[in-house]
């Protein structure tokens, strides 16, 4: 009997064959393009594919912090501020998804101060999309959300619909890309190199090129184990984004205590490094100018 083909078990990786090279992933994507675009997992059963045992830990009502267990379809998650303040977002309580806690998200946006309005948001491990939607609520102009976990991508689409009930133009501002974020990063690198050489640009996952006429707001909130098991890929991804980002783009990095923020090789002001155990937050700006007295960064 042949051995069963190994599949990813990473929290956000969904039902994709393990060990694919960038080229193989591209071929896999092309063969399953309609499934990717619709958010249906190739080979997924009606119950939503493989699942692990829920985390058995008592938590307060509405607490959707690190590694939550499966607590039904309506676990508490809401937008904290801005024009959609108080709007409830869908979150299924999936143990593979770790939304940033409300209090941490509020603190992060307080630390950023005025640096949300007018920006393009890039949410690298989107999960429920809560970080991007919070930024949109606070004035961000547009957003790119990247997610490979298909059930989460479906939840993102439903949350976009929730925001669209308040503002019908919201779907036009948001690009949801269902792919592996590390593969997307390689595609971004190829896109940028071709653009620098003046060559025609054609990449499968950059359907909507990232804007260069306004700063970005980049959220990187992956499974914490990625900073250990896939550290080099994480660092390469963030370095590529920093190199491509317009001046005064802001990066928000969430990790845990195992990650050395010094590996990012950027200056993070002491007041922009905060600890909310188990979360560690670092915020920095690319190509920064000296802020005036009314600005936070």
DRENDO-1510 file (C-alpha; in Angstrom, 1 decimal, always signed):
<recs>
REC; n; res; u; v; w
REC; 1; UNK; +0.0; +0.0; +0.0 .
REC; 2; UNK; +1.4; +3.4; -1.0 .
REC; 3; UNK; +2.0; +5.9; +1.7 .
REC; 4; UNK; -0.5; +8.7; +2.0 .
REC; 5; UNK; +0.9; +11.9; +0.5 .
REC; 6; UNK; +1.9; +14.3; +3.2 .
REC; 7; UNK; +0.0; +17.6; +3.5 .
REC; 8; UNK; +0.7; +20.8; +5.3 .
REC; 9; UNK; -0.3; +21.0; +9.0 .
REC; 10; UNK; +0.7; +24.6; +9.5 .
REC; 11; UNK; -2.1; +26.7; +11.1 .
REC; 12; UNK; -2.8; +28.9; +8.1 .
REC; 13; UNK; -1.6; +26.6; +5.2 .
REC; 14; UNK; -4.9; +24.9; +4.4 .
REC; 15; UNK; -5.2; +21.8; +2.3 .
REC; 16; UNK; -2.2; +22.2; +0.0 .
REC; 17; UNK; +0.4; +19.4; -0.8 .
REC; 18; UNK; +3.5; +19.9; +1.3 .
REC; 19; UNK; +7.0; +20.6; +0.0 .
REC; 20; UNK; +6.1; +22.4; -3.2 .
REC; 21; UNK; +8.6; +24.5; -4.9 .
REC; 22; UNK; +7.5; +27.9; -6.2 .
REC; 23; UNK; +7.2; +26.5; -9.7 .
REC; 24; UNK; +5.2; +23.5; -8.5 .
REC; 25; UNK; +2.9; +25.7; -6.4 .
REC; 26; UNK; +2.3; +27.9; -9.5 .
REC; 27; UNK; +1.3; +24.7; -11.5 .
REC; 28; UNK; -0.9; +23.6; -8.6 .
REC; 29; UNK; -2.5; +27.0; -8.5 .
REC; 30; UNK; -3.2; +27.1; -12.2 .
REC; 31; UNK; -4.7; +23.6; -12.1 .
REC; 32; UNK; -7.0; +24.6; -9.2 .
REC; 33; UNK; -7.5; +28.3; -10.1 .
REC; 34; UNK; -11.3; +28.1; -10.0 .
REC; 35; UNK; -11.2; +26.5; -6.5 .
REC; 36; UNK; -8.8; +29.2; -5.3 .
REC; 37; UNK; -10.9; +32.0; -6.7 .
REC; 38; UNK; -14.1; +30.6; -5.2 .
REC; 39; UNK; -12.5; +29.8; -1.8 .
REC; 40; UNK; -13.3; +26.1; -2.0 .
REC; 41; UNK; -10.6; +23.9; -0.8 .
REC; 42; UNK; -9.4; +21.3; -3.4 .
REC; 43; UNK; -10.4; +18.0; -1.9 .
REC; 44; UNK; -12.0; +19.5; +1.2 .
REC; 45; UNK; -14.9; +17.7; +2.7 .
REC; 46; UNK; -18.1; +19.3; +3.9 .
REC; 47; UNK; -16.8; +19.5; +7.4 .
REC; 48; UNK; -14.0; +21.8; +6.3 .
REC; 49; UNK; -11.1; +19.4; +5.9 .
REC; 50; UNK; -8.7; +18.1; +8.6 .
REC; 51; UNK; -8.9; +19.6; +12.0 .
REC; 52; UNK; -6.9; +19.2; +15.2 .
REC; 53; UNK; -8.2; +18.9; +18.7 .
REC; 54; UNK; -9.4; +22.2; +20.2 .
REC; 55; UNK; -7.2; +23.8; +22.9 .
REC; 56; UNK; -8.7; +22.9; +26.2 .
REC; 57; UNK; -8.3; +26.1; +28.2 .
REC; 58; UNK; -10.8; +28.1; +30.0 .
REC; 59; UNK; -11.1; +31.7; +28.6 .
REC; 60; UNK; -13.3; +34.6; +29.4 .
REC; 61; UNK; -16.4; +35.3; +27.3 .
REC; 62; UNK; -15.5; +37.0; +24.1 .
REC; 63; UNK; -11.7; +36.4; +24.5 .
REC; 64; UNK; -10.3; +35.5; +21.0 .
REC; 65; UNK; -6.6; +35.6; +21.9 .
REC; 66; UNK; -3.8; +33.3; +21.1 .
REC; 67; UNK; -4.6; +29.8; +20.0 .
REC; 68; UNK; -8.4; +29.9; +20.8 .
REC; 69; UNK; -10.3; +26.7; +20.8 .
REC; 70; UNK; -13.4; +26.0; +18.6 .
REC; 71; UNK; -16.2; +27.9; +20.3 .
REC; 72; UNK; -18.8; +28.1; +17.6 .
REC; 73; UNK; -19.5; +30.4; +14.7 .
REC; 74; UNK; -19.9; +33.7; +16.5 .
REC; 75; UNK; -16.9; +34.2; +18.8 .
REC; 76; UNK; -16.5; +37.8; +19.7 .
REC; 77; UNK; -14.5; +40.0; +17.3 .
REC; 78; UNK; -15.3; +43.6; +16.6 .
REC; 79; UNK; -13.8; +46.8; +15.0 .
REC; 80; UNK; -12.5; +49.0; +17.8 .
REC; 81; UNK; -12.4; +52.5; +16.2 .
REC; 82; UNK; -13.2; +54.6; +13.1 .
REC; 83; UNK; -16.3; +54.8; +11.0 .
REC; 84; UNK; -17.2; +51.2; +11.6 .
REC; 85; UNK; -16.5; +51.2; +15.3 .
REC; 86; UNK; -18.4; +48.5; +17.2 .
REC; 87; UNK; -19.2; +46.5; +14.0 .
REC; 88; UNK; -19.1; +42.8; +14.7 .
REC; 89; UNK; -16.9; +40.6; +12.5 .
REC; 90; UNK; -17.4; +36.9; +11.9 .
REC; 91; UNK; -14.8; +34.6; +13.5 .
REC; 92; UNK; -15.5; +30.9; +13.8 .
REC; 93; UNK; -13.2; +30.2; +16.7 .
REC; 94; UNK; -11.0; +28.0; +14.5 .
REC; 95; UNK; -7.9; +26.9; +16.5 .
REC; 96; UNK; -5.8; +27.4; +13.4 .
REC; 97; UNK; -6.5; +31.2; +13.4 .
REC; 98; UNK; -5.2; +33.5; +16.0 .
REC; 99; UNK; -6.8; +36.9; +15.8 .
REC; 100; UNK; -5.0; +39.7; +17.6 .
REC; 101; UNK; -6.9; +40.5; +20.8 .
REC; 102; UNK; -9.1; +43.5; +20.8 .
REC; 103; UNK; -7.1; +45.3; +23.5 .
REC; 104; UNK; -3.8; +44.6; +21.6 .
REC; 105; UNK; -5.3; +45.8; +18.3 .
REC; 106; UNK; -6.4; +49.0; +20.0 .
REC; 107; UNK; -3.0; +49.5; +21.5 .
REC; 108; UNK; -1.3; +49.0; +18.2 .
REC; 109; UNK; -3.4; +51.6; +16.4 .
REC; 110; UNK; -2.9; +54.0; +19.3 .
REC; 111; UNK; +0.9; +53.5; +18.9 .
REC; 112; UNK; +0.6; +54.2; +15.2 .
REC; 113; UNK; -1.3; +57.4; +15.8 .
REC; 114; UNK; -2.3; +59.1; +12.5 .
REC; 115; UNK; -0.6; +56.5; +10.3 .
REC; 116; UNK; -3.6; +54.7; +8.9 .
REC; 117; UNK; -5.5; +57.3; +6.8 .
REC; 118; UNK; -4.7; +57.3; +3.1 .
REC; 119; UNK; -2.5; +54.2; +3.2 .
REC; 120; UNK; -2.6; +50.9; +1.4 .
REC; 121; UNK; -2.8; +48.0; +3.8 .
REC; 122; UNK; -1.0; +44.7; +3.3 .
REC; 123; UNK; -2.2; +42.0; +5.7 .
REC; 124; UNK; +0.2; +39.1; +5.1 .
REC; 125; UNK; -1.5; +36.4; +7.2 .
REC; 126; UNK; -5.0; +37.9; +7.1 .
REC; 127; UNK; -6.9; +35.3; +9.1 .
REC; 128; UNK; -10.2; +37.0; +9.7 .
REC; 129; UNK; -9.1; +40.2; +8.1 .
REC; 130; UNK; -9.6; +42.1; +11.4 .
REC; 131; UNK; -6.4; +44.1; +11.2 .
REC; 132; UNK; -7.0; +45.3; +7.6 .
REC; 133; UNK; -10.7; +46.0; +8.4 .
REC; 134; UNK; -9.7; +48.0; +11.4 .
REC; 135; UNK; -7.3; +50.1; +9.2 .
REC; 136; UNK; -10.0; +50.6; +6.6 .
REC; 137; UNK; -12.4; +51.8; +9.3 .
REC; 138; UNK; -9.7; +54.3; +10.4 .
REC; 139; UNK; -9.2; +55.8; +7.0 .
REC; 140; UNK; -6.9; +53.5; +5.0 .
REC; 141; UNK; -7.5; +53.9; +1.3 .
REC; 142; UNK; -7.3; +50.2; +0.2 .
REC; 143; UNK; -6.1; +46.8; +1.2 .
REC; 144; UNK; -4.5; +43.6; +0.0 .
REC; 145; UNK; -5.2; +40.6; +2.2 .
REC; 146; UNK; -3.3; +37.3; +1.7 .
REC; 147; UNK; -4.6; +34.1; +3.2 .
REC; 148; UNK; -4.1; +30.4; +2.2 .
REC; 149; UNK; -6.5; +28.8; +4.7 .
REC; 150; UNK; -9.6; +28.4; +2.7 .
REC; 151; UNK; -12.2; +28.5; +5.5 .
REC; 152; UNK; -10.6; +31.7; +6.7 .
REC; 153; UNK; -10.7; +33.2; +3.2 .
REC; 154; UNK; -14.5; +32.5; +3.1 .
REC; 155; UNK; -14.9; +34.2; +6.5 .
REC; 156; UNK; -12.9; +37.2; +5.1 .
REC; 157; UNK; -15.3; +37.4; +2.2 .
REC; 158; UNK; -18.3; +37.4; +4.5 .
REC; 159; UNK; -16.7; +40.1; +6.7 .
REC; 160; UNK; -16.2; +42.2; +3.5 .
REC; 161; UNK; -19.9; +41.8; +2.9 .
REC; 162; UNK; -20.6; +43.0; +6.5 .
REC; 163; UNK; -18.6; +46.1; +5.8 .
REC; 164; UNK; -20.3; +46.5; +2.4 .
REC; 165; UNK; -23.6; +46.8; +4.1 .
REC; 166; UNK; -22.3; +50.0; +5.7 .
REC; 167; UNK; -20.4; +51.2; +2.6 .
REC; 168; UNK; -21.1; +49.6; -0.8 .
REC; 169; UNK; -17.7; +50.7; -2.1 .
REC; 170; UNK; -15.7; +48.7; +0.3 .
REC; 171; UNK; -15.4; +45.5; -1.9 .
REC; 172; UNK; -13.7; +47.7; -4.6 .
REC; 173; UNK; -11.0; +48.7; -2.0 .
REC; 174; UNK; -10.1; +45.2; -0.9 .
REC; 175; UNK; -8.1; +42.6; -2.9 .
REC; 176; UNK; -8.2; +39.1; -1.3 .
REC; 177; UNK; -5.5; +36.9; -2.6 .
REC; 178; UNK; -5.7; +33.2; -1.7 .
REC; 179; UNK; -2.2; +31.9; -1.9 .
REC; 180; UNK; +0.9; +31.0; +0.2 .
REC; 181; UNK; +2.3; +34.2; +1.4 .
REC; 182; UNK; +5.9; +33.1; +0.9 .
REC; 183; UNK; +5.2; +32.2; -2.7 .
REC; 184; UNK; +3.5; +35.6; -3.0 .
REC; 185; UNK; +6.6; +37.2; -1.7 .
REC; 186; UNK; +8.7; +35.5; -4.4 .
REC; 187; UNK; +6.3; +36.7; -7.0 .
REC; 188; UNK; +6.5; +40.2; -5.6 .
REC; 189; UNK; +10.3; +40.0; -5.9 .
REC; 190; UNK; +10.2; +38.9; -9.5 .
REC; 191; UNK; +7.6; +41.6; -10.2 .
REC; 192; UNK; +9.9; +44.3; -8.7 .
REC; 193; UNK; +13.0; +43.0; -10.5 .
REC; 194; UNK; +11.2; +43.0; -13.9 .
REC; 195; UNK; +9.9; +46.5; -13.3 .
REC; 196; UNK; +13.3; +47.7; -12.4 .
REC; 197; UNK; +14.7; +46.3; -15.7 .
REC; 198; UNK; +11.9; +47.9; -17.7 .
REC; 199; UNK; +10.5; +44.5; -18.7 .
REC; 200; UNK; +6.9; +43.5; -19.1 .
REC; 201; UNK; +5.4; +42.3; -15.8 .
REC; 202; UNK; +3.2; +39.2; -15.6 .
REC; 203; UNK; +2.8; +37.4; -12.4 .
REC; 204; UNK; +0.0; +35.1; -11.3 .
REC; 205; UNK; -0.7; +36.4; -7.8 .
REC; 206; UNK; -0.2; +40.1; -8.3 .
REC; 207; UNK; -3.5; +40.6; -10.0 .
REC; 208; UNK; -3.7; +44.1; -8.6 .
REC; 209; UNK; -0.2; +45.6; -8.4 .
REC; 210; UNK; +0.6; +47.2; -5.1 .
REC; 211; UNK; +0.4; +51.0; -5.3 .
REC; 212; UNK; +3.6; +53.0; -5.3 .
REC; 213; UNK; +2.0; +56.4; -5.0 .
REC; 214; UNK; +1.1; +56.2; -1.3 .
REC; 215; UNK; +2.7; +54.6; +1.7 .
REC; 216; UNK; +1.8; +51.1; +2.9 .
REC; 217; UNK; +0.7; +49.8; +6.2 .
REC; 218; UNK; +2.0; +46.3; +6.5 .
REC; 219; UNK; +0.7; +43.9; +9.1 .
REC; 220; UNK; +2.7; +40.7; +9.8 .
REC; 221; UNK; +0.9; +38.5; +12.3 .
REC; 222; UNK; +1.7; +34.9; +11.4 .
REC; 223; UNK; +1.6; +31.7; +13.4 .
REC; 224; UNK; +4.4; +32.3; +16.0 .
REC; 225; UNK; +6.1; +29.1; +15.1 .
REC; 226; UNK; +6.9; +30.5; +11.6 .
REC; 227; UNK; +9.5; +32.7; +13.3 .
REC; 228; UNK; +11.3; +29.5; +14.3 .
REC; 229; UNK; +10.5; +26.9; +11.7 .
REC; 230; UNK; +10.5; +29.2; +8.8 .
REC; 231; UNK; +12.7; +32.1; +10.1 .
REC; 232; UNK; +14.7; +32.6; +6.9 .
REC; 233; UNK; +11.6; +32.8; +4.8 .
REC; 234; UNK; +10.0; +35.2; +7.2 .
REC; 235; UNK; +13.1; +37.5; +7.1 .
REC; 236; UNK; +13.4; +37.3; +3.3 .
REC; 237; UNK; +9.7; +38.2; +2.9 .
REC; 238; UNK; +9.9; +41.2; +5.2 .
REC; 239; UNK; +13.2; +42.4; +3.6 .
REC; 240; UNK; +11.6; +42.2; +0.2 .
REC; 241; UNK; +8.6; +44.2; +1.3 .
REC; 242; UNK; +10.8; +46.8; +3.0 .
REC; 243; UNK; +12.8; +47.2; -0.2 .
REC; 244; UNK; +9.7; +47.6; -2.3 .
REC; 245; UNK; +7.7; +49.8; +0.1 .
REC; 246; UNK; +7.2; +53.5; -0.7 .
REC; 247; UNK; +8.9; +56.0; +1.8 .
REC; 248; UNK; +7.2; +56.3; +5.1 .
REC; 249; UNK; +5.5; +52.9; +5.0 .
REC; 250; UNK; +4.8; +51.5; +8.4 .
REC; 251; UNK; +5.3; +47.9; +9.4 .
REC; 252; UNK; +3.6; +46.2; +12.4 .
REC; 253; UNK; +5.3; +43.0; +13.4 .
REC; 254; UNK; +3.6; +40.6; +15.9 .
REC; 255; UNK; +5.7; +37.7; +17.2 .
REC; 256; UNK; +6.4; +36.0; +20.6 .
REC; 257; UNK; +9.4; +36.1; +22.9 .
REC; 258; UNK; +11.3; +33.5; +20.8 .
REC; 259; UNK; +11.8; +36.0; +18.0 .
REC; 260; UNK; +14.7; +38.4; +18.0 .
REC; 261; UNK; +13.5; +41.7; +16.5 .
REC; 262; UNK; +17.1; +42.6; +15.9 .
REC; 263; UNK; +17.1; +40.1; +13.0 .
REC; 264; UNK; +15.0; +42.6; +11.1 .
REC; 265; UNK; +18.0; +44.9; +10.8 .
REC; 266; UNK; +15.8; +48.0; +11.2 .
REC; 267; UNK; +15.6; +50.6; +13.9 .
REC; 268; UNK; +12.6; +50.1; +16.1 .
REC; 269; UNK; +12.1; +53.0; +18.6 .
REC; 270; UNK; +12.0; +51.8; +22.1 .
REC; 271; UNK; +8.5; +53.3; +22.6 .
REC; 272; UNK; +7.3; +51.2; +19.6 .
REC; 273; UNK; +8.3; +47.9; +21.1 .
REC; 274; UNK; +5.5; +46.6; +23.4 .
REC; 275; UNK; +4.9; +43.3; +25.2 .
REC; 276; UNK; +1.4; +41.9; +25.6 .
REC; 277; UNK; +2.2; +38.3; +26.6 .
REC; 278; UNK; +2.4; +36.1; +24.7 .
REC; 279; UNK; +2.5; +38.7; +21.9 .
REC; 280; UNK; +5.5; +40.9; +21.3 .
REC; 281; UNK; +4.9; +44.0; +19.0 .
REC; 282; UNK; +7.4; +46.0; +17.0 .
REC; 283; UNK; +6.5; +49.0; +14.8 .
REC; 284; UNK; +8.8; +50.8; +12.4 .
REC; 285; UNK; +8.8; +53.1; +9.4 .
REC; 286; UNK; +10.7; +52.8; +6.2 .
REC; 287; UNK; +12.6; +55.8; +4.7 .
REC; 288; UNK; +11.2; +57.9; +7.6 .
REC; 289; UNK; +11.4; +61.6; +7.8 .
REC; 290; UNK; +11.5; +63.4; +11.1 .
REC; 291; UNK; +7.9; +63.6; +12.4 .
REC; 292; UNK; +6.5; +66.8; +13.6 .
REC; 293; UNK; +5.2; +67.3; +17.2 .
REC; 294; UNK; +1.6; +66.2; +16.2 .
REC; 295; UNK; +2.8; +62.8; +14.9 .
REC; 296; UNK; +3.4; +59.6; +16.8 .
REC; 297; UNK; +6.1; +57.9; +14.8 .
</recs>
